[in-house]
């Protein structure tokens, strides 16, 4: 599935307060599209680890960074993913998002054949 982060509102200030991720299931193979105003002092998308996410550490270890304003992030493995805006003050103001990516659901295992009692 292709997800537009924030729907029509996009990736924006105080994003963490919108509840956009509530009730959504993100799966391996899905993509996230971050739409925002690009440019100096506007917005960015940076993937960080959990500790840097919680601290809004803009100098932490970045796992990825995007700056186009129309950024596509493919979800390639299960686990937590943390995203922030690295413009000073934006992450602290709530421009951050955490998601949990689950493995793609496999087809259910067929039920065993009924027992034959030799009737």
Secondary structure by P-SEA (a helix, b strand, c coil): cccccccccccccccccccccccccccccbbbbbbccccccccbbbbbcaaaaaaccccccccccccccbbbbbbccccbbbbbbccccccccccbbbbbbbccccccccccccccccc
